[in-house]
Amino acid sequence: MSKKTIIFSLLIIVFLVSCGARGDKSAQSDNYKKTLVEIKALTEALPDSANNIEARRYLARVQKLLRPVSNNAKKNGLTIVPVNVRPVEAGNIVEKIQYLGDIEGNPSVVVYPKLTDIITDIHVENGDYVHKNDVLANINDATVRASKRQVEAAYLSAKSQVANVNVEYERMKILFDENAISRSNWDQIVTQREVAEAGLKQAEAALEIASTQLKYATITAPISGYVSNTMYEPGDMATPQKPFASIHKIKTLKIDVNVTESDLGKIAIGKRCEVSVSAYPDEIFEGNVINISPVINPMTRTAEIEVQIDNADMRLKPGMFARVSIVTHERDNVLIIDKAATSKQTVLKRFGDSLRDDKVVETYSCYIVREGIALQVPIQIGIQSKTQYEVVNGLLQGDLVVVMGQNNLADSTLIEIVK
């Protein structure tokens, strides 16, 4: 083995170690140079005709000189770090904000009895489909029916009285026109007529109320839909304070969610939504925003939005607990990177002369591999999904990004690609 070959080999070893240094200090650099000088001196003293014993002694001395450098390399991260990498590729990314809510019928109404009495018959059960104005139940109407008959009699009496007064009014009018009666007699008949007509109107109103009360004895469906939550049995006392049942239209459903003030600006009518429920954990149901409250609740600092879902297959049920992901942004054919492969730093920057101008700024970086070395590069991100960022600046398509092992890296660390 010639001196030139040995020197060349040793120079490569020291050079690789030095390149692997993370943040080399001058003292460390001087140690490396000192070791190199000593190795050079040993090499120059080794004759070209050295025998095996002399060569072994030379190598032992070189090993002794390299041992401190090797130990120092391990302490300062000079070892080669195994990493997994993945090329940066263009793809699609969707940014969402997630909220929780209860699924409701669209519409969904609660039916209340309007009459207090005994329920005699119930014609529906939970799950039945009813049409608008179908009879749901009957309430005992004996009392209101008797009341209506009494009011009808009073109405007929008032009507007869008006008829009699009108006859007298017409007769007195002829006499008054011929000056056969006094003014006071005429004013009296006019007043009697007005009183009789007012009494008739009052009797008509009472009859209308009695007829409405009698209708209340029959509970009917205000909309078409499916019946749920029936609360009565025949023989129970109906009361306006206790609902009879609920009726839901379920071919389209809705979810009301309360959105925070900070997210409200990202949402618009028509935005696509993805709805998931525990009953179908592997499925996503499509919906869209159909209404946004024009006011914010000052107590919660939230605004209510309404999400509508098509339910033609009738699998979703009112009352289900749902997770609603509102799609705020979608980008196609952009560079994306896994969040796990990035590092976020938070710094306080001043944008003016006052402390009020200080703002917290978040910066992002990742490690890319170039010629066996991991380089830390700053990146600018755009929108983000649950697991990925859009890369606006800092990376090129095809760059090898470290996706595993980056926690052991610093800028300019030697790496070995495992995968």
LOVOLO-282613 format. One record per residue (C-alpha): residue number from 0; y, x, z. Coordinates in steps of 0.02 Angstrom, whole numbers. Last residue first. Layout:
// residues N
@n->NUM | c2->Y | c1->X | c3->Z
...
This chain:
// residues 419
@n->418 | c2->192 | c1->-1848 | c3->122
@n->417 | c2->176 | c1->-1686 | c3->218
@n->416 | c2->331 | c1->-1604 | c3->150
@n->415 | c2->360 | c1->-1442 | c3->244
@n->414 | c2->532 | c1->-1411 | c3->311
@n->413 | c2->653 | c1->-1268 | c3->344
@n->412 | c2->807 | c1->-1332 | c3->436
@n->411 | c2->973 | c1->-1323 | c3->345
@n->410 | c2->1059 | c1->-1460 | c3->449
@n->409 | c2->958 | c1->-1509 | c3->600
@n->408 | c2->786 | c1->-1586 | c3->606
@n->407 | c2->664 | c1->-1640 | c3->740
@n->406 | c2->722 | c1->-1821 | c3->739
@n->405 | c2->703 | c1->-1820 | c3->550
@n->404 | c2->513 | c1->-1817 | c3->564
@n->403 | c2->485 | c1->-1973 | c3->460
@n->402 | c2->594 | c1->-2046 | c3->321
@n->401 | c2->668 | c1->-1886 | c3->251
@n->400 | c2->758 | c1->-1932 | c3->90
@n->399 | c2->708 | c1->-1854 | c3->-76
@n->398 | c2->848 | c1->-1887 | c3->-200
@n->397 | c2->782 | c1->-1985 | c3->-351
@n->396 | c2->935 | c1->-2095 | c3->-373
@n->395 | c2->1085 | c1->-2004 | c3->-306
@n->394 | c2->1152 | c1->-2006 | c3->-129
@n->393 | c2->1323 | c1->-1993 | c3->-45
@n->392 | c2->1408 | c1->-2155 | c3->-98
@n->391 | c2->1377 | c1->-2343 | c3->-96
@n->390 | c2->1205 | c1->-2340 | c3->-16
@n->389 | c2->1146 | c1->-2517 | c3->24
@n->388 | c2->1061 | c1->-2515 | c3->192
@n->387 | c2->885 | c1->-2570 | c3->238
@n->386 | c2->779 | c1->-2646 | c3->377
@n->385 | c2->859 | c1->-2815 | c3->420
@n->384 | c2->971 | c1->-2813 | c3->269
@n->383 | c2->1131 | c1->-2716 | c3->249
@n->382 | c2->1288 | c1->-2722 | c3->143
@n->381 | c2->1381 | c1->-2565 | c3->94
@n->380 | c2->1345 | c1->-2392 | c3->161
@n->379 | c2->1435 | c1->-2227 | c3->138
@n->378 | c2->1329 | c1->-2073 | c3->161
@n->377 | c2->1353 | c1->-1906 | c3->248
@n->376 | c2->1225 | c1->-1771 | c3->204
@n->375 | c2->1111 | c1->-1672 | c3->320
@n->374 | c2->1013 | c1->-1546 | c3->218
@n->373 | c2->827 | c1->-1517 | c3->248
@n->372 | c2->767 | c1->-1357 | c3->163
@n->371 | c2->613 | c1->-1334 | c3->52
@n->370 | c2->713 | c1->-1318 | c3->-110
@n->369 | c2->823 | c1->-1470 | c3->-73
@n->368 | c2->764 | c1->-1608 | c3->44
@n->367 | c2->881 | c1->-1748 | c3->100
@n->366 | c2->927 | c1->-1790 | c3->278
@n->365 | c2->1031 | c1->-1942 | c3->322
@n->364 | c2->1208 | c1->-1985 | c3->374
@n->363 | c2->1312 | c1->-2131 | c3->434
@n->362 | c2->1486 | c1->-2148 | c3->506
@n->361 | c2->1550 | c1->-2284 | c3->622
@n->360 | c2->1736 | c1->-2289 | c3->660
@n->359 | c2->1808 | c1->-2351 | c3->825
@n->358 | c2->1993 | c1->-2379 | c3->803
@n->357 | c2->2148 | c1->-2304 | c3->881
@n->356 | c2->2310 | c1->-2383 | c3->819
@n->355 | c2->2341 | c1->-2464 | c3->988
@n->354 | c2->2352 | c1->-2289 | c3->1060
@n->353 | c2->2510 | c1->-2272 | c3->957
@n->352 | c2->2558 | c1->-2142 | c3->827
@n->351 | c2->2447 | c1->-2207 | c3->688
@n->350 | c2->2270 | c1->-2214 | c3->619
@n->349 | c2->2185 | c1->-2132 | c3->768
@n->348 | c2->1998 | c1->-2110 | c3->759
@n->347 | c2->1866 | c1->-2143 | c3->891
@n->346 | c2->1693 | c1->-2089 | c3->836
@n->345 | c2->1525 | c1->-2177 | c3->822
@n->344 | c2->1382 | c1->-2086 | c3->736
@n->343 | c2->1238 | c1->-2173 | c3->648
@n->342 | c2->1083 | c1->-2082 | c3->585
@n->341 | c2->983 | c1->-2142 | c3->437
@n->340 | c2->799 | c1->-2140 | c3->391
@n->339 | c2->755 | c1->-2286 | c3->505
@n->338 | c2->884 | c1->-2392 | c3->413
@n->337 | c2->783 | c1->-2373 | c3->255
@n->336 | c2->886 | c1->-2329 | c3->101
@n->335 | c2->946 | c1->-2430 | c3->-47
@n->334 | c2->1029 | c1->-2385 | c3->-212
@n->333 | c2->1087 | c1->-2539 | c3->-306
@n->332 | c2->1001 | c1->-2640 | c3->-442
@n->331 | c2->1042 | c1->-2813 | c3->-374
@n->330 | c2->1156 | c1->-2860 | c3->-230
@n->329 | c2->1151 | c1->-3018 | c3->-124
@n->328 | c2->1278 | c1->-3066 | c3->9
@n->327 | c2->1296 | c1->-3200 | c3->144
@n->326 | c2->1120 | c1->-3272 | c3->145
@n->325 | c2->1108 | c1->-3388 | c3->295
@n->324 | c2->947 | c1->-3362 | c3->392
@n->323 | c2->901 | c1->-3518 | c3->491
@n->322 | c2->765 | c1->-3509 | c3->623
@n->321 | c2->697 | c1->-3681 | c3->659
@n->320 | c2->637 | c1->-3785 | c3->807
@n->319 | c2->551 | c1->-3943 | c3->743
@n->318 | c2->627 | c1->-4108 | c3->802
@n->317 | c2->623 | c1->-4192 | c3->632
@n->316 | c2->465 | c1->-4140 | c3->540
@n->315 | c2->437 | c1->-4018 | c3->398
@n->314 | c2->282 | c1->-4050 | c3->294
@n->313 | c2->351 | c1->-4199 | c3->197
@n->312 | c2->310 | c1->-4124 | c3->26
@n->311 | c2->482 | c1->-4174 | c3->-38
@n->310 | c2->569 | c1->-4090 | c3->109
@n->309 | c2->727 | c1->-4019 | c3->30
@n->308 | c2->832 | c1->-3935 | c3->163
@n->307 | c2->1016 | c1->-3964 | c3->206
@n->306 | c2->1116 | c1->-3848 | c3->319
@n->305 | c2->1264 | c1->-3915 | c3->416
@n->304 | c2->1394 | c1->-3801 | c3->495
@n->303 | c2->1469 | c1->-3815 | c3->668
@n->302 | c2->1607 | c1->-3696 | c3->717
@n->301 | c2->1600 | c1->-3576 | c3->864
@n->300 | c2->1725 | c1->-3507 | c3->989
@n->299 | c2->1622 | c1->-3587 | c3->1129
@n->298 | c2->1760 | c1->-3675 | c3->1227
@n->297 | c2->1890 | c1->-3678 | c3->1087
@n->296 | c2->1767 | c1->-3766 | c3->969
@n->295 | c2->1824 | c1->-3714 | c3->797
@n->294 | c2->1891 | c1->-3839 | c3->671
@n->293 | c2->1861 | c1->-3877 | c3->486
@n->292 | c2->1673 | c1->-3896 | c3->516
@n->291 | c2->1573 | c1->-3830 | c3->371
@n->290 | c2->1463 | c1->-3943 | c3->264
@n->289 | c2->1326 | c1->-3928 | c3->134
@n->288 | c2->1254 | c1->-3754 | c3->169
@n->287 | c2->1093 | c1->-3730 | c3->72
@n->286 | c2->905 | c1->-3742 | c3->95
@n->285 | c2->745 | c1->-3654 | c3->47
@n->284 | c2->590 | c1->-3656 | c3->155
@n->283 | c2->507 | c1->-3489 | c3->194
@n->282 | c2->323 | c1->-3479 | c3->233
@n->281 | c2->214 | c1->-3360 | c3->334
@n->280 | c2->246 | c1->-3438 | c3->506
@n->279 | c2->213 | c1->-3618 | c3->451
@n->278 | c2->211 | c1->-3717 | c3->614
@n->277 | c2->326 | c1->-3589 | c3->695
@n->276 | c2->469 | c1->-3634 | c3->579
@n->275 | c2->566 | c1->-3538 | c3->447
@n->274 | c2->723 | c1->-3583 | c3->350
@n->273 | c2->805 | c1->-3474 | c3->217
@n->272 | c2->981 | c1->-3523 | c3->170
@n->271 | c2->1080 | c1->-3512 | c3->7
@n->270 | c2->1269 | c1->-3530 | c3->17
@n->269 | c2->1328 | c1->-3693 | c3->-64
@n->268 | c2->1475 | c1->-3719 | c3->53
@n->267 | c2->1541 | c1->-3550 | c3->110
@n->266 | c2->1493 | c1->-3428 | c3->247
@n->265 | c2->1554 | c1->-3249 | c3->271
@n->264 | c2->1718 | c1->-3302 | c3->352
@n->263 | c2->1624 | c1->-3397 | c3->487
@n->262 | c2->1531 | c1->-3244 | c3->547
@n->261 | c2->1666 | c1->-3181 | c3->668
@n->260 | c2->1702 | c1->-3357 | c3->731
@n->259 | c2->1523 | c1->-3382 | c3->783
@n->258 | c2->1417 | c1->-3512 | c3->693
@n->257 | c2->1349 | c1->-3666 | c3->782
@n->256 | c2->1200 | c1->-3737 | c3->688
@n->255 | c2->1163 | c1->-3914 | c3->628
@n->254 | c2->1000 | c1->-3926 | c3->532
@n->253 | c2->968 | c1->-4057 | c3->399
@n->252 | c2->821 | c1->-4140 | c3->316
@n->251 | c2->789 | c1->-4215 | c3->145
@n->250 | c2->633 | c1->-4316 | c3->112
@n->249 | c2->639 | c1->-4350 | c3->299
@n->248 | c2->740 | c1->-4508 | c3->325
@n->247 | c2->725 | c1->-4540 | c3->509
@n->246 | c2->719 | c1->-4693 | c3->621
@n->245 | c2->728 | c1->-4681 | c3->811
@n->244 | c2->666 | c1->-4809 | c3->936
@n->243 | c2->718 | c1->-4942 | c3->1064
@n->242 | c2->856 | c1->-4844 | c3->1147
@n->241 | c2->897 | c1->-4880 | c3->1330
@n->240 | c2->1076 | c1->-4925 | c3->1383
@n->239 | c2->1080 | c1->-5085 | c3->1279
@n->238 | c2->941 | c1->-5158 | c3->1387
@n->237 | c2->773 | c1->-5233 | c3->1341
@n->236 | c2->663 | c1->-5288 | c3->1484
@n->235 | c2->483 | c1->-5242 | c3->1448
@n->234 | c2->358 | c1->-5380 | c3->1411
@n->233 | c2->300 | c1->-5306 | c3->1246
@n->232 | c2->311 | c1->-5114 | c3->1261
@n->231 | c2->466 | c1->-5009 | c3->1242
@n->230 | c2->523 | c1->-4830 | c3->1207
@n->229 | c2->476 | c1->-4799 | c3->1025
@n->228 | c2->509 | c1->-4615 | c3->991
@n->227 | c2->479 | c1->-4617 | c3->804
@n->226 | c2->493 | c1->-4733 | c3->654
@n->225 | c2->500 | c1->-4663 | c3->478
@n->224 | c2->636 | c1->-4712 | c3->356
@n->223 | c2->741 | c1->-4849 | c3->278
@n->222 | c2->904 | c1->-4883 | c3->367
@n->221 | c2->976 | c1->-5005 | c3->497
@n->220 | c2->800 | c1->-5065 | c3->545
@n->219 | c2->802 | c1->-5234 | c3->632
@n->218 | c2->794 | c1->-5291 | c3->813
@n->217 | c2->791 | c1->-5483 | c3->819
@n->216 | c2->871 | c1->-5559 | c3->975
@n->215 | c2->1031 | c1->-5479 | c3->914
@n->214 | c2->1039 | c1->-5615 | c3->781
@n->213 | c2->1060 | c1->-5744 | c3->922
@n->212 | c2->1205 | c1->-5644 | c3->992
@n->211 | c2->1284 | c1->-5643 | c3->819
@n->210 | c2->1268 | c1->-5833 | c3->808
@n->209 | c2->1345 | c1->-5852 | c3->982
@n->208 | c2->1489 | c1->-5738 | c3->934
@n->207 | c2->1520 | c1->-5836 | c3->773
@n->206 | c2->1514 | c1->-6001 | c3->870
@n->205 | c2->1641 | c1->-5935 | c3->996
@n->204 | c2->1754 | c1->-5881 | c3->853
@n->203 | c2->1739 | c1->-6052 | c3->771
@n->202 | c2->1778 | c1->-6138 | c3->938
@n->201 | c2->1934 | c1->-6031 | c3->957
@n->200 | c2->1986 | c1->-6074 | c3->780
@n->199 | c2->1960 | c1->-6259 | c3->818
@n->198 | c2->2062 | c1->-6247 | c3->978
@n->197 | c2->2203 | c1->-6165 | c3->880
@n->196 | c2->2196 | c1->-6308 | c3->753
@n->195 | c2->2205 | c1->-6437 | c3->895
@n->194 | c2->2351 | c1->-6348 | c3->977
@n->193 | c2->2446 | c1->-6339 | c3->811
@n->192 | c2->2415 | c1->-6525 | c3->778
@n->191 | c2->2472 | c1->-6574 | c3->952
@n->190 | c2->2630 | c1->-6470 | c3->929
@n->189 | c2->2670 | c1->-6559 | c3->766
@n->188 | c2->2637 | c1->-6727 | c3->849
@n->187 | c2->2761 | c1->-6687 | c3->988
@n->186 | c2->2894 | c1->-6621 | c3->871
@n->185 | c2->2889 | c1->-6788 | c3->777
@n->184 | c2->2908 | c1->-6890 | c3->937
@n->183 | c2->3055 | c1->-6781 | c3->990
@n->182 | c2->3140 | c1->-6804 | c3->821
@n->181 | c2->3136 | c1->-6991 | c3->842
@n->180 | c2->3036 | c1->-7113 | c3->741
@n->179 | c2->3076 | c1->-7231 | c3->597
@n->178 | c2->3189 | c1->-7106 | c3->510
@n->177 | c2->3098 | c1->-7142 | c3->345
@n->176 | c2->3036 | c1->-6960 | c3->336
@n->175 | c2->2986 | c1->-6973 | c3->518
@n->174 | c2->2882 | c1->-7129 | c3->484
@n->173 | c2->2791 | c1->-7047 | c3->340
@n->172 | c2->2763 | c1->-6890 | c3->444
@n->171 | c2->2696 | c1->-6994 | c3->588
@n->170 | c2->2556 | c1->-7063 | c3->479
@n->169 | c2->2511 | c1->-6890 | c3->410
@n->168 | c2->2510 | c1->-6814 | c3->585
@n->167 | c2->2401 | c1->-6956 | c3->655
@n->166 | c2->2270 | c1->-6921 | c3->523
@n->165 | c2->2285 | c1->-6734 | c3->554
@n->164 | c2->2265 | c1->-6761 | c3->741
@n->163 | c2->2103 | c1->-6856 | c3->712
@n->162 | c2->2032 | c1->-6720 | c3->598
@n->161 | c2->2083 | c1->-6583 | c3->720
@n->160 | c2->1996 | c1->-6675 | c3->861
@n->159 | c2->1840 | c1->-6693 | c3->756
@n->158 | c2->1836 | c1->-6504 | c3->724
@n->157 | c2->1863 | c1->-6467 | c3->907
@n->156 | c2->1716 | c1->-6580 | c3->952
@n->155 | c2->1607 | c1->-6502 | c3->818
@n->154 | c2->1649 | c1->-6327 | c3->884
@n->153 | c2->1612 | c1->-6378 | c3->1063
@n->152 | c2->1443 | c1->-6444 | c3->1009
@n->151 | c2->1408 | c1->-6282 | c3->914
@n->150 | c2->1454 | c1->-6183 | c3->1069
@n->149 | c2->1327 | c1->-6277 | c3->1173
@n->148 | c2->1194 | c1->-6254 | c3->1040
@n->147 | c2->1235 | c1->-6068 | c3->1034
@n->146 | c2->1215 | c1->-6052 | c3->1222
@n->145 | c2->1045 | c1->-6135 | c3->1212
@n->144 | c2->994 | c1->-6008 | c3->1078
@n->143 | c2->1064 | c1->-5865 | c3->1182
@n->142 | c2->959 | c1->-5915 | c3->1331
@n->141 | c2->798 | c1->-5949 | c3->1236
@n->140 | c2->812 | c1->-5789 | c3->1131
@n->139 | c2->670 | c1->-5683 | c3->1202
@n->138 | c2->683 | c1->-5518 | c3->1107
@n->137 | c2->594 | c1->-5482 | c3->944
@n->136 | c2->544 | c1->-5314 | c3->872
@n->135 | c2->557 | c1->-5200 | c3->719
@n->134 | c2->605 | c1->-5326 | c3->586
@n->133 | c2->640 | c1->-5243 | c3->417
@n->132 | c2->827 | c1->-5236 | c3->377
@n->131 | c2->814 | c1->-5067 | c3->287
@n->130 | c2->636 | c1->-5022 | c3->246
@n->129 | c2->507 | c1->-4961 | c3->370
@n->128 | c2->382 | c1->-4817 | c3->370
@n->127 | c2->269 | c1->-4814 | c3->521
@n->126 | c2->249 | c1->-4648 | c3->613
@n->125 | c2->273 | c1->-4719 | c3->787
@n->124 | c2->224 | c1->-4901 | c3->792
@n->123 | c2->304 | c1->-5059 | c3->723
@n->122 | c2->302 | c1->-5248 | c3->750
@n->121 | c2->349 | c1->-5264 | c3->933
@n->120 | c2->348 | c1->-5440 | c3->1005
@n->119 | c2->417 | c1->-5530 | c3->1160
@n->118 | c2->544 | c1->-5406 | c3->1227
@n->117 | c2->622 | c1->-5484 | c3->1383
@n->116 | c2->811 | c1->-5497 | c3->1394
@n->115 | c2->971 | c1->-5397 | c3->1379
@n->114 | c2->1033 | c1->-5402 | c3->1200
@n->113 | c2->1101 | c1->-5262 | c3->1091
@n->112 | c2->940 | c1->-5162 | c3->1083
@n->111 | c2->974 | c1->-4983 | c3->1028
@n->110 | c2->913 | c1->-4897 | c3->868
@n->109 | c2->939 | c1->-4709 | c3->855
@n->108 | c2->980 | c1->-4645 | c3->681
@n->107 | c2->929 | c1->-4494 | c3->577
@n->106 | c2->1009 | c1->-4464 | c3->409
@n->105 | c2->953 | c1->-4342 | c3->348
@n->104 | c2->820 | c1->-4320 | c3->480
@n->103 | c2->845 | c1->-4178 | c3->602
@n->102 | c2->779 | c1->-4001 | c3->617
@n->101 | c2->836 | c1->-3911 | c3->774
@n->100 | c2->936 | c1->-3750 | c3->770
@n->99 | c2->935 | c1->-3561 | c3->778
@n->98 | c2->1047 | c1->-3435 | c3->690
@n->97 | c2->1024 | c1->-3285 | c3->577
@n->96 | c2->1148 | c1->-3190 | c3->470
@n->95 | c2->1086 | c1->-3122 | c3->305
@n->94 | c2->1118 | c1->-2977 | c3->187
@n->93 | c2->1002 | c1->-2966 | c3->37
@n->92 | c2->956 | c1->-2805 | c3->-52
@n->91 | c2->884 | c1->-2778 | c3->-227
@n->90 | c2->824 | c1->-2611 | c3->-291
@n->89 | c2->872 | c1->-2438 | c3->-349
@n->88 | c2->769 | c1->-2294 | c3->-282
@n->87 | c2->795 | c1->-2148 | c3->-164
@n->86 | c2->637 | c1->-2043 | c3->-160
@n->85 | c2->534 | c1->-2045 | c3->-1
@n->84 | c2->499 | c1->-1904 | c3->119
@n->83 | c2->380 | c1->-1869 | c3->262
@n->82 | c2->415 | c1->-1717 | c3->369
@n->81 | c2->331 | c1->-1561 | c3->439
@n->80 | c2->455 | c1->-1442 | c3->522
@n->79 | c2->449 | c1->-1255 | c3->483
@n->78 | c2->496 | c1->-1159 | c3->639
@n->77 | c2->672 | c1->-1095 | c3->662
@n->76 | c2->711 | c1->-1228 | c3->789
@n->75 | c2->805 | c1->-1116 | c3->908
@n->74 | c2->670 | c1->-1088 | c3->1038
@n->73 | c2->534 | c1->-1064 | c3->908
@n->72 | c2->641 | c1->-937 | c3->813
@n->71 | c2->675 | c1->-840 | c3->973
@n->70 | c2->488 | c1->-820 | c3->998
@n->69 | c2->466 | c1->-756 | c3->820
@n->68 | c2->611 | c1->-634 | c3->837
@n->67 | c2->541 | c1->-569 | c3->1001
@n->66 | c2->367 | c1->-543 | c3->917
@n->65 | c2->434 | c1->-459 | c3->759
@n->64 | c2->461 | c1->-287 | c3->837
@n->63 | c2->287 | c1->-286 | c3->915
@n->62 | c2->210 | c1->-341 | c3->750
@n->61 | c2->299 | c1->-196 | c3->662
@n->60 | c2->230 | c1->-75 | c3->791
@n->59 | c2->54 | c1->-143 | c3->768
@n->58 | c2->73 | c1->-131 | c3->578
@n->57 | c2->120 | c1->52 | c3->589
@n->56 | c2->-26 | c1->92 | c3->706
@n->55 | c2->-144 | c1->3 | c3->585
@n->54 | c2->-73 | c1->102 | c3->438
@n->53 | c2->-90 | c1->267 | c3->533
@n->52 | c2->-272 | c1->228 | c3->577
@n->51 | c2->-311 | c1->174 | c3->399
@n->50 | c2->-240 | c1->332 | c3->320
@n->49 | c2->-62 | c1->360 | c3->266
@n->48 | c2->-41 | c1->445 | c3->97
@n->47 | c2->126 | c1->361 | c3->60
@n->46 | c2->192 | c1->427 | c3->224
@n->45 | c2->262 | c1->303 | c3->350
@n->44 | c2->429 | c1->363 | c3->416
@n->43 | c2->525 | c1->257 | c3->289
@n->42 | c2->429 | c1->103 | c3->345
@n->41 | c2->463 | c1->134 | c3->528
@n->40 | c2->649 | c1->154 | c3->492
@n->39 | c2->652 | c1->-5 | c3->387
@n->38 | c2->568 | c1->-100 | c3->527
@n->37 | c2->700 | c1->-38 | c3->648
@n->36 | c2->841 | c1->-89 | c3->529
@n->35 | c2->765 | c1->-263 | c3->506
@n->34 | c2->750 | c1->-287 | c3->693
@n->33 | c2->933 | c1->-241 | c3->716
@n->32 | c2->983 | c1->-361 | c3->578
@n->31 | c2->888 | c1->-504 | c3->660
@n->30 | c2->963 | c1->-463 | c3->829
@n->29 | c2->1138 | c1->-460 | c3->753
@n->28 | c2->1110 | c1->-633 | c3->677
@n->27 | c2->1060 | c1->-701 | c3->848
@n->26 | c2->1218 | c1->-631 | c3->926
@n->25 | c2->1324 | c1->-703 | c3->784
@n->24 | c2->1257 | c1->-878 | c3->814
@n->23 | c2->1149 | c1->-966 | c3->687
@n->22 | c2->1181 | c1->-1158 | c3->679
@n->21 | c2->1002 | c1->-1205 | c3->639
@n->20 | c2->911 | c1->-1049 | c3->583
@n->19 | c2->787 | c1->-1075 | c3->443
@n->18 | c2->879 | c1->-959 | c3->325
@n->17 | c2->863 | c1->-818 | c3->452
@n->16 | c2->676 | c1->-840 | c3->467
@n->15 | c2->656 | c1->-841 | c3->279
@n->14 | c2->759 | c1->-682 | c3->261
@n->13 | c2->662 | c1->-591 | c3->396
@n->12 | c2->497 | c1->-627 | c3->310
@n->11 | c2->563 | c1->-587 | c3->135
@n->10 | c2->633 | c1->-421 | c3->195
@n->9 | c2->466 | c1->-378 | c3->272
@n->8 | c2->375 | c1->-406 | c3->109
@n->7 | c2->498 | c1->-302 | c3->8
@n->6 | c2->486 | c1->-160 | c3->135
@n->5 | c2->297 | c1->-161 | c3->127
@n->4 | c2->293 | c1->-162 | c3->-64
@n->3 | c2->421 | c1->-25 | c3->-77
@n->2 | c2->326 | c1->84 | c3->48
@n->1 | c2->169 | c1->77 | c3->-57
@n->0 | c2->0 | c1->0 | c3->0
